[in-house]
Amino acid sequence: MLIAALLAVMVTMGLAIVRAVLGPSVYDRILAANVFGTKTVLIIAMLAFLFGRMDVLDIAITYALINFISVIAVLRFIEYGDMAAAEVEPLEATDERH
């Protein structure tokens, strides 16, 4: 049963690769990369369960966090054109002790 689940996840990863290559927009490609990363975490978790190595789940969680942060960073880069947030005006120095 677990082998069938692994094969099904690999098929969805293949479909995500196809969407990443053929996606009509950059957002489709980013979503496909996110899906691929999520399915990778799922495969790591299933293999950890299959081989009885629950310590590998820490790696899966770390990979999930890296996947999430990288998708947010790429989306911010696409929206703003750089990795900085929207322009913020500096605060004027005020001294209220006068």
MOPAC internal coordinates of N, CA, C and O (Angstrom, degrees):
PM7 1SCF
backbone

  N    0.0000 0     0.00 0     0.00 0    0    0    0
  C    1.4507 1     0.00 0     0.00 0    1    0    0
  C    1.5320 1   111.16 1     0.00 0    2    1    0
  O    1.2310 1   121.32 1   138.87 1    3    2    1
  N    1.3351 1   115.09 1   -41.13 1    3    2    1
  C    1.4623 1   119.14 1  -179.68 1    5    3    2
  C    1.5230 1   111.41 1   -67.12 1    6    5    3
  O    1.2310 1   120.72 1   146.01 1    7    6    5
  N    1.3233 1   116.23 1   -33.99 1    7    6    5
  C    1.4729 1   120.09 1   178.02 1    9    7    6
  C    1.5250 1   109.91 1   -65.24 1   10    9    7
  O    1.2310 1   120.06 1   140.03 1   11   10    9
  N    1.3285 1   117.49 1   -39.97 1   11   10    9
  C    1.4680 1   121.01 1   177.86 1   13   11   10
  C    1.5240 1   110.27 1   -64.20 1   14   13   11
  O    1.2310 1   120.41 1   140.94 1   15   14   13
  N    1.3252 1   116.82 1   -39.06 1   15   14   13
  C    1.4666 1   119.88 1   177.96 1   17   15   14
  C    1.5249 1   110.77 1   -65.80 1   18   17   15
  O    1.2310 1   120.28 1   138.54 1   19   18   17
  N    1.3303 1   117.07 1   -41.46 1   19   18   17
  C    1.4706 1   120.32 1   176.89 1   21   19   18
  C    1.5286 1   111.28 1   -60.95 1   22   21   19
  O    1.2310 1   120.50 1   137.33 1   23   22   21
  N    1.3203 1   116.65 1   -42.67 1   23   22   21
  C    1.4647 1   120.08 1   178.50 1   25   23   22
  C    1.5268 1   111.49 1   -64.94 1   26   25   23
  O    1.2310 1   120.21 1   140.40 1   27   26   25
  N    1.3344 1   117.20 1   -39.60 1   27   26   25
  C    1.4633 1   120.31 1   178.37 1   29   27   26
  C    1.5259 1   110.98 1   -64.25 1   30   29   27
  O    1.2310 1   120.48 1   139.82 1   31   30   29
  N    1.3263 1   116.69 1   -40.18 1   31   30   29
  C    1.4635 1   119.76 1   178.27 1   33   31   30
  C    1.5210 1   110.35 1   -66.27 1   34   33   31
  O    1.2310 1   120.29 1   141.19 1   35   34   33
  N    1.3264 1   117.05 1   -38.81 1   35   34   33
  C    1.4711 1   119.72 1   178.50 1   37   35   34
  C    1.5283 1   111.64 1   -65.85 1   38   37   35
  O    1.2310 1   120.47 1   145.57 1   39   38   37
  N    1.3284 1   116.70 1   -34.43 1   39   38   37
  C    1.4667 1   119.58 1   176.27 1   41   39   38
  C    1.5283 1   109.95 1   -64.81 1   42   41   39
  O    1.2310 1   120.29 1   137.07 1   43   42   41
  N    1.3312 1   117.06 1   -42.93 1   43   42   41
  C    1.4680 1   119.22 1   178.55 1   45   43   42
  C    1.5314 1   111.04 1   -66.91 1   46   45   43
  O    1.2310 1   120.21 1   149.11 1   47   46   45
  N    1.3250 1   117.21 1   -30.89 1   47   46   45
  C    1.4679 1   119.59 1   175.19 1   49   47   46
  C    1.5287 1   110.24 1   -67.07 1   50   49   47
  O    1.2310 1   120.56 1   141.88 1   51   50   49
  N    1.3272 1   116.53 1   -38.12 1   51   50   49
  C    1.4559 1   119.93 1   175.94 1   53   51   50
  C    1.5216 1   112.14 1   -63.43 1   54   53   51
  O    1.2310 1   120.92 1   139.60 1   55   54   53
  N    1.3319 1   115.84 1   -40.40 1   55   54   53
  C    1.4588 1   119.62 1   176.88 1   57   55   54
  C    1.5240 1   111.22 1   -65.83 1   58   57   55
  O    1.2310 1   120.29 1   145.14 1   59   58   57
  N    1.3378 1   117.06 1   -34.86 1   59   58   57
  C    1.4634 1   120.36 1   176.99 1   61   59   58
  C    1.5268 1   110.91 1   -66.43 1   62   61   59
  O    1.2310 1   120.21 1   143.04 1   63   62   61
  N    1.3133 1   117.20 1   -36.96 1   63   62   61
  C    1.4655 1   120.37 1   176.88 1   65   63   62
  C    1.5208 1   110.30 1   -65.02 1   66   65   63
  O    1.2310 1   120.65 1   138.58 1   67   66   65
  N    1.3224 1   116.37 1   -41.42 1   67   66   65
  C    1.4652 1   119.74 1   177.72 1   69   67   66
  C    1.5237 1   110.31 1   -61.85 1   70   69   67
  O    1.2310 1   120.16 1   137.55 1   71   70   69
  N    1.3177 1   117.29 1   -42.45 1   71   70   69
  C    1.4744 1   120.87 1   178.82 1   73   71   70
  C    1.5222 1   110.58 1   -66.18 1   74   73   71
  O    1.2310 1   120.27 1   144.70 1   75   74   73
  N    1.3235 1   117.09 1   -35.30 1   75   74   73
  C    1.4650 1   119.87 1   179.22 1   77   75   74
  C    1.5205 1   111.38 1   -67.89 1   78   77   75
  O    1.2310 1   120.34 1   145.29 1   79   78   77
  N    1.3093 1   116.96 1   -34.71 1   79   78   77
  C    1.4652 1   120.31 1  -179.71 1   81   79   78
  C    1.5240 1   111.11 1   -80.36 1   82   81   79
  O    1.2310 1   120.05 1   137.92 1   83   82   81
  N    1.3222 1   117.51 1   -42.08 1   83   82   81
  C    1.4603 1   121.23 1  -173.40 1   85   83   82
  C    1.5220 1   114.13 1   -98.95 1   86   85   83
  O    1.2310 1   120.03 1   177.30 1   87   86   85
  N    1.3200 1   117.55 1    -2.70 1   87   86   85
  C    1.4681 1   120.61 1  -174.59 1   89   87   86
  C    1.5175 1   112.44 1   -52.47 1   90   89   87
  O    1.2310 1   120.18 1   -47.60 1   91   90   89
  N    1.3267 1   117.26 1   132.40 1   91   90   89
  C    1.4645 1   118.83 1  -177.43 1   93   91   90
  C    1.5310 1   112.94 1   -69.26 1   94   93   91
  O    1.2310 1   120.16 1   155.11 1   95   94   93
  N    1.3252 1   117.30 1   -24.89 1   95   94   93
  C    1.4679 1   118.43 1  -178.87 1   97   95   94
  C    1.5278 1   109.24 1  -128.56 1   98   97   95
  O    1.2310 1   121.60 1   -14.17 1   99   98   97
  N    1.3133 1   114.54 1   165.83 1   99   98   97
  C    1.4585 1   119.58 1   179.49 1  101   99   98
  C    1.5269 1   110.29 1   -67.52 1  102  101   99
  O    1.2310 1   119.76 1   150.49 1  103  102  101
  N    1.3101 1   118.07 1   -29.51 1  103  102  101
  C    1.4608 1   120.83 1   179.05 1  105  103  102
  C    1.5244 1   111.56 1   -68.74 1  106  105  103
  O    1.2310 1   120.24 1   145.13 1  107  106  105
  N    1.3384 1   117.15 1   -34.87 1  107  106  105
  C    1.4639 1   120.07 1   174.12 1  109  107  106
  C    1.5214 1   110.57 1   -63.34 1  110  109  107
  O    1.2310 1   120.65 1   140.74 1  111  110  109
  N    1.3144 1   116.36 1   -39.26 1  111  110  109
  C    1.4631 1   120.54 1   179.67 1  113  111  110
  C    1.5239 1   111.36 1   -67.59 1  114  113  111
  O    1.2310 1   120.51 1   139.38 1  115  114  113
  N    1.3263 1   116.63 1   -40.62 1  115  114  113
  C    1.4639 1   120.00 1   178.71 1  117  115  114
  C    1.5233 1   110.21 1   -66.56 1  118  117  115
  O    1.2310 1   120.30 1   138.02 1  119  118  117
  N    1.3156 1   117.04 1   -41.98 1  119  118  117
  C    1.4582 1   120.49 1   177.68 1  121  119  118
  C    1.5239 1   110.70 1   -61.92 1  122  121  119
  O    1.2310 1   120.12 1   139.72 1  123  122  121
  N    1.3227 1   117.37 1   -40.28 1  123  122  121
  C    1.4603 1   120.85 1   178.38 1  125  123  122
  C    1.5302 1   110.68 1   -64.40 1  126  125  123
  O    1.2310 1   120.11 1   140.29 1  127  126  125
  N    1.3223 1   117.40 1   -39.71 1  127  126  125
  C    1.4637 1   120.10 1   177.30 1  129  127  126
  C    1.5242 1   110.71 1   -65.26 1  130  129  127
  O    1.2310 1   120.46 1   142.15 1  131  130  129
  N    1.3242 1   116.73 1   -37.85 1  131  130  129
  C    1.4618 1   120.67 1   177.42 1  133  131  130
  C    1.5213 1   110.75 1   -66.00 1  134  133  131
  O    1.2310 1   120.08 1   137.17 1  135  134  133
  N    1.3259 1   117.45 1   -42.83 1  135  134  133
  C    1.4585 1   121.07 1   177.70 1  137  135  134
  C    1.5224 1   110.16 1   -62.40 1  138  137  135
  O    1.2310 1   120.29 1   138.23 1  139  138  137
  N    1.3328 1   117.04 1   -41.77 1  139  138  137
  C    1.4555 1   120.88 1   179.17 1  141  139  138
  C    1.5253 1   110.58 1   -61.72 1  142  141  139
  O    1.2310 1   120.36 1   137.04 1  143  142  141
  N    1.3315 1   116.91 1   -42.96 1  143  142  141
  C    1.4599 1   120.28 1   178.01 1  145  143  142
  C    1.5113 1   112.66 1   -64.53 1  146  145  143
  O    1.2310 1   120.65 1   140.26 1  147  146  145
  N    1.3235 1   116.35 1   -39.74 1  147  146  145
  C    1.4637 1   120.70 1   178.86 1  149  147  146
  C    1.5221 1   110.80 1   -65.56 1  150  149  147
  O    1.2310 1   120.42 1   138.41 1  151  150  149
  N    1.3228 1   116.80 1   -41.59 1  151  150  149
  C    1.4665 1   120.31 1   178.43 1  153  151  150
  C    1.5264 1   110.84 1   -67.69 1  154  153  151
  O    1.2310 1   120.08 1   148.95 1  155  154  153
  N    1.3261 1   117.46 1   -31.05 1  155  154  153
  C    1.4605 1   120.24 1   175.59 1  157  155  154
  C    1.5234 1   110.22 1   -64.64 1  158  157  155
  O    1.2310 1   120.37 1   138.14 1  159  158  157
  N    1.3142 1   116.90 1   -41.86 1  159  158  157
  C    1.4661 1   120.73 1   176.70 1  161  159  158
  C    1.5260 1   109.84 1   -61.94 1  162  161  159
  O    1.2310 1   120.58 1   139.17 1  163  162  161
  N    1.3173 1   116.50 1   -40.83 1  163  162  161
  C    1.4658 1   120.61 1   178.88 1  165  163  162
  C    1.5269 1   111.20 1   -63.59 1  166  165  163
  O    1.2310 1   120.02 1   138.23 1  167  166  165
  N    1.3239 1   117.56 1   -41.77 1  167  166  165
  C    1.4663 1   120.69 1   178.82 1  169  167  166
  C    1.5266 1   110.85 1   -65.41 1  170  169  167
  O    1.2310 1   120.18 1   138.47 1  171  170  169
  N    1.3334 1   117.26 1   -41.53 1  171  170  169
  C    1.4641 1   119.96 1   177.48 1  173  171  170
  C    1.5217 1   110.22 1   -60.68 1  174  173  171
  O    1.2310 1   120.39 1   137.77 1  175  174  173
  N    1.3301 1   116.87 1   -42.23 1  175  174  173
  C    1.4660 1   120.65 1   179.85 1  177  175  174
  C    1.5314 1   111.30 1   -66.33 1  178  177  175
  O    1.2310 1   120.15 1   139.26 1  179  178  177
  N    1.3254 1   117.31 1   -40.74 1  179  178  177
  C    1.4593 1   119.59 1   179.74 1  181  179  178
  C    1.5257 1   111.43 1   -68.32 1  182  181  179
  O    1.2310 1   120.16 1   140.60 1  183  182  181
  N    1.3216 1   117.30 1   -39.40 1  183  182  181
  C    1.4651 1   119.62 1   177.21 1  185  183  182
  C    1.5209 1   111.27 1   -67.18 1  186  185  183
  O    1.2310 1   120.20 1   144.07 1  187  186  185
  N    1.3243 1   117.23 1   -35.93 1  187  186  185
  C    1.4639 1   120.19 1   175.73 1  189  187  186
  C    1.5211 1   110.49 1   -62.10 1  190  189  187
  O    1.2310 1   120.56 1   138.30 1  191  190  189
  N    1.3216 1   116.54 1   -41.70 1  191  190  189
  C    1.4648 1   120.79 1   177.52 1  193  191  190
  C    1.5223 1   110.94 1   -66.50 1  194  193  191
  O    1.2310 1   120.46 1   139.56 1  195  194  193
  N    1.3395 1   116.72 1   -40.44 1  195  194  193
  C    1.4614 1   121.24 1  -177.76 1  197  195  194
  C    1.5217 1   111.45 1   -64.36 1  198  197  195
  O    1.2310 1   120.43 1   138.60 1  199  198  197
  N    1.3188 1   116.79 1   -41.40 1  199  198  197
  C    1.4577 1   120.67 1  -177.20 1  201  199  198
  C    1.5246 1   113.21 1   -95.22 1  202  201  199
  O    1.2310 1   119.70 1  -178.43 1  203  202  201
  N    1.3258 1   118.17 1     1.57 1  203  202  201
  C    1.4478 1   121.70 1   177.84 1  205  203  202
  C    1.5233 1   113.85 1    69.93 1  206  205  203
  O    1.2310 1   120.15 1  -150.75 1  207  206  205
  N    1.3146 1   117.32 1    29.25 1  207  206  205
  C    1.4691 1   122.42 1  -178.57 1  209  207  206
  C    1.5205 1   108.68 1  -111.02 1  210  209  207
  O    1.2310 1   120.44 1  -100.13 1  211  210  209
  N    1.3074 1   116.76 1    79.87 1  211  210  209
  C    1.4578 1   120.68 1  -177.40 1  213  211  210
  C    1.5282 1   112.59 1   -71.53 1  214  213  211
  O    1.2310 1   120.20 1   165.26 1  215  214  213
  N    1.3373 1   117.22 1   -14.74 1  215  214  213
  C    1.4609 1   119.26 1   176.98 1  217  215  214
  C    1.5173 1   111.95 1   -69.54 1  218  217  215
  O    1.2310 1   119.96 1   161.78 1  219  218  217
  N    1.3158 1   117.69 1   -18.22 1  219  218  217
  C    1.4643 1   121.91 1   178.94 1  221  219  218
  C    1.5313 1   111.00 1   -74.30 1  222  221  219
  O    1.2310 1   119.99 1   163.32 1  223  222  221
  N    1.3121 1   117.63 1   -16.68 1  223  222  221
  C    1.4641 1   120.60 1   179.49 1  225  223  222
  C    1.5210 1   111.67 1   -62.90 1  226  225  223
  O    1.2310 1   120.05 1   152.09 1  227  226  225
  N    1.3326 1   117.51 1   -27.91 1  227  226  225
  C    1.4650 1   119.83 1   174.71 1  229  227  226
  C    1.5206 1   111.07 1   -61.28 1  230  229  227
  O    1.2310 1   120.60 1   141.66 1  231  230  229
  N    1.3105 1   116.47 1   -38.34 1  231  230  229
  C    1.4632 1   120.94 1   177.28 1  233  231  230
  C    1.5209 1   110.07 1   -65.38 1  234  233  231
  O    1.2310 1   120.29 1   139.28 1  235  234  233
  N    1.3250 1   117.05 1   -40.72 1  235  234  233
  C    1.4667 1   120.78 1   178.78 1  237  235  234
  C    1.5231 1   110.97 1   -62.91 1  238  237  235
  O    1.2310 1   120.49 1   137.44 1  239  238  237
  N    1.3288 1   116.68 1   -42.56 1  239  238  237
  C    1.4693 1   119.93 1   179.63 1  241  239  238
  C    1.5196 1   110.44 1   -65.41 1  242  241  239
  O    1.2310 1   120.40 1   138.01 1  243  242  241
  N    1.3245 1   116.85 1   -41.99 1  243  242  241
  C    1.4646 1   120.79 1   178.31 1  245  243  242
  C    1.5241 1   110.69 1   -62.85 1  246  245  243
  O    1.2310 1   120.60 1   137.64 1  247  246  245
  N    1.3125 1   116.46 1   -42.36 1  247  246  245
  C    1.4671 1   120.11 1   177.97 1  249  247  246
  C    1.5276 1   110.94 1   -63.59 1  250  249  247
  O    1.2310 1   120.02 1   141.92 1  251  250  249
  N    1.3201 1   117.56 1   -38.08 1  251  250  249
  C    1.4677 1   120.92 1   178.26 1  253  251  250
  C    1.5266 1   110.46 1   -63.52 1  254  253  251
  O    1.2310 1   120.12 1   137.98 1  255  254  253
  N    1.3251 1   117.38 1   -42.02 1  255  254  253
  C    1.4678 1   120.17 1   178.67 1  257  255  254
  C    1.5261 1   111.25 1   -65.59 1  258  257  255
  O    1.2310 1   120.24 1   138.35 1  259  258  257
  N    1.3211 1   117.15 1   -41.65 1  259  258  257
  C    1.4643 1   120.34 1   178.22 1  261  259  258
  C    1.5257 1   110.11 1   -63.89 1  262  261  259
  O    1.2310 1   120.39 1   139.37 1  263  262  261
  N    1.3267 1   116.87 1   -40.63 1  263  262  261
  C    1.4649 1   121.14 1   178.13 1  265  263  262
  C    1.5242 1   110.41 1   -61.35 1  266  265  263
  O    1.2310 1   119.93 1   133.78 1  267  266  265
  N    1.3210 1   117.74 1   -46.22 1  267  266  265
  C    1.4602 1   121.75 1  -179.23 1  269  267  266
  C    1.5245 1   111.48 1   -63.41 1  270  269  267
  O    1.2310 1   120.39 1   132.49 1  271  270  269
  N    1.3153 1   116.86 1   -47.51 1  271  270  269
  C    1.4676 1   120.65 1  -178.40 1  273  271  270
  C    1.5246 1   111.09 1   -64.92 1  274  273  271
  O    1.2310 1   120.21 1   140.90 1  275  274  273
  N    1.3242 1   117.20 1   -39.10 1  275  274  273
  C    1.4697 1   119.15 1  -179.66 1  277  275  274
  C    1.5247 1   111.40 1   -68.09 1  278  277  275
  O    1.2310 1   119.62 1   142.84 1  279  278  277
  N    1.3233 1   118.32 1   -37.16 1  279  278  277
  C    1.4684 1   120.29 1   177.57 1  281  279  278
  C    1.5216 1   110.09 1   -65.46 1  282  281  279
  O    1.2310 1   119.94 1   137.33 1  283  282  281
  N    1.3190 1   117.71 1   -42.67 1  283  282  281
  C    1.4647 1   120.89 1   177.16 1  285  283  282
  C    1.5222 1   110.25 1   -62.08 1  286  285  283
  O    1.2310 1   120.05 1   138.30 1  287  286  285
  N    1.3329 1   117.51 1   -41.70 1  287  286  285
  C    1.4646 1   120.81 1  -179.91 1  289  287  286
  C    1.5240 1   111.38 1   -64.81 1  290  289  287
  O    1.2310 1   119.89 1   137.77 1  291  290  289
  N    1.3173 1   117.81 1   -42.23 1  291  290  289
  C    1.4706 1   120.18 1   179.15 1  293  291  290
  C    1.5178 1   110.70 1   -66.43 1  294  293  291
  O    1.2310 1   119.92 1   138.82 1  295  294  293
  N    1.3243 1   117.75 1   -41.18 1  295  294  293
  C    1.4618 1   119.90 1   178.04 1  297  295  294
  C    1.5222 1   111.60 1   -64.14 1  298  297  295
  O    1.2310 1   120.21 1   140.74 1  299  298  297
  N    1.3299 1   117.20 1   -39.26 1  299  298  297
  C    1.4661 1   120.59 1   177.45 1  301  299  298
  C    1.5316 1   109.94 1   -65.56 1  302  301  299
  O    1.2310 1   120.22 1   140.82 1  303  302  301
  N    1.3275 1   117.18 1   -39.18 1  303  302  301
  C    1.4574 1   120.91 1   178.26 1  305  303  302
  C    1.5242 1   110.86 1   -63.20 1  306  305  303
  O    1.2310 1   120.55 1   138.79 1  307  306  305
  N    1.3188 1   116.55 1   -41.21 1  307  306  305
  C    1.4676 1   120.03 1   179.78 1  309  307  306
  C    1.5288 1   110.48 1   -67.52 1  310  309  307
  O    1.2310 1   120.36 1   140.67 1  311  310  309
  N    1.3216 1   116.92 1   -39.33 1  311  310  309
  C    1.4624 1   119.94 1  -177.50 1  313  311  310
  C    1.5291 1   112.55 1   -71.90 1  314  313  311
  O    1.2310 1   120.10 1   134.20 1  315  314  313
  N    1.3313 1   117.42 1   -45.80 1  315  314  313
  C    1.4525 1   120.56 1  -173.02 1  317  315  314
  C    1.5299 1   113.35 1  -100.62 1  318  317  315
  O    1.2310 1   119.25 1   163.17 1  319  318  317
  N    1.2898 1   119.03 1   -16.83 1  319  318  317
  C    1.4594 1   121.31 1  -179.52 1  321  319  318
  C    1.5099 1   113.71 1    87.98 1  322  321  319
  O    1.2310 1   119.86 1   170.37 1  323  322  321
  N    1.3128 1   117.87 1    -9.63 1  323  322  321
  C    1.4529 1   121.93 1   173.11 1  325  323  322
  C    1.5224 1   107.79 1  -150.43 1  326  325  323
  O    1.2310 1   120.17 1    -0.71 1  327  326  325
  N    1.3041 1   117.28 1   179.29 1  327  326  325
  C    1.4561 1   120.46 1  -175.64 1  329  327  326
  C    1.5248 1   112.34 1   -86.32 1  330  329  327
  O    1.2310 1   119.73 1   176.64 1  331  330  329
  N    1.3133 1   118.12 1    -3.36 1  331  330  329
  C    1.4572 1   120.82 1   179.08 1  333  331  330
  C    1.5253 1   109.66 1   -81.61 1  334  333  331
  O    1.2310 1   121.36 1   -22.03 1  335  334  333
  N    1.2996 1   115.01 1   157.97 1  335  334  333
  C    1.4627 1   119.76 1   176.40 1  337  335  334
  C    1.5285 1   108.92 1   -74.21 1  338  337  335
  O    1.2310 1   120.64 1    -0.82 1  339  338  337
  N    1.2991 1   116.38 1   179.18 1  339  338  337
  C    1.4610 1   120.42 1   177.93 1  341  339  338
  C    1.5229 1   109.13 1   -57.66 1  342  341  339
  O    1.2310 1   121.23 1   -28.95 1  343  342  341
  N    1.2998 1   115.25 1   151.05 1  343  342  341
  C    1.4615 1   120.15 1  -177.00 1  345  343  342
  C    1.5193 1   111.11 1   -57.47 1  346  345  343
  O    1.2310 1   121.04 1   -50.05 1  347  346  345
  N    1.3019 1   115.63 1   129.95 1  347  346  345
  C    1.4598 1   122.14 1   179.16 1  349  347  346
  C    1.5147 1   107.36 1  -119.99 1  350  349  347
  O    1.2310 1   121.06 1   -51.73 1  351  350  349
  N    1.3159 1   115.57 1   128.27 1  351  350  349
  C    1.4556 1   119.34 1   179.77 1  353  351  350
  C    1.5228 1   109.12 1   -74.12 1  354  353  351
  O    1.2310 1   120.03 1   -40.82 1  355  354  353
  N    1.3440 1   117.56 1   139.18 1  355  354  353
  C    1.4660 1   119.09 1   179.56 1  357  355  354
  C    1.5272 1   110.71 1   -68.71 1  358  357  355
  O    1.2310 1   121.36 1   -31.81 1  359  358  357
  N    1.3009 1   115.00 1   148.19 1  359  358  357
  C    1.4529 1   120.63 1   179.02 1  361  359  358
  C    1.5128 1   109.91 1   -73.02 1  362  361  359
  O    1.2310 1   120.90 1   -39.28 1  363  362  361
  N    1.3134 1   115.89 1   140.72 1  363  362  361
  C    1.4618 1   119.53 1   177.48 1  365  363  362
  C    1.5166 1   108.82 1   -77.99 1  366  365  363
  O    1.2310 1   121.26 1   -37.59 1  367  366  365
  N    1.3243 1   115.20 1   142.41 1  367  366  365
  C    1.4550 1   120.21 1   179.52 1  369  367  366
  C    1.5302 1   109.01 1   -73.22 1  370  369  367
  O    1.2310 1   120.60 1   -63.45 1  371  370  369
  N    1.3001 1   116.46 1   116.55 1  371  370  369
  C    1.4697 1   120.72 1   177.52 1  373  371  370
  C    1.5133 1   108.40 1  -122.04 1  374  373  371
  O    1.2310 1   121.62 1   -43.71 1  375  374  373
  N    1.2826 1   114.51 1   136.29 1  375  374  373
  C    1.4571 1   119.30 1   178.78 1  377  375  374
  C    1.5157 1   106.88 1  -121.27 1  378  377  375
  O    1.2310 1   120.47 1   -67.20 1  379  378  377
  N    1.3202 1   116.71 1   112.80 1  379  378  377
  C    1.4521 1   121.34 1  -175.08 1  381  379  378
  C    1.5255 1   111.96 1   -92.53 1  382  381  379
  O    1.2310 1   119.58 1  -169.96 1  383  382  381
  N    1.3274 1   118.41 1    10.04 1  383  382  381
  C    1.4625 1   121.03 1  -177.70 1  385  383  382
  C    1.5337 1   112.08 1   -88.71 1  386  385  383
  O    1.2310 1   118.39 1  -176.24 1  387  386  385
  N    1.3052 1   120.68 1     3.76 1  387  386  385
  C    1.4674 1   123.01 1  -177.03 1  389  387  386
  C    1.4579 1   111.79 1   -67.94 1  390  389  387
  O    1.2310 1   120.10 1   180.00 1  391  390  389

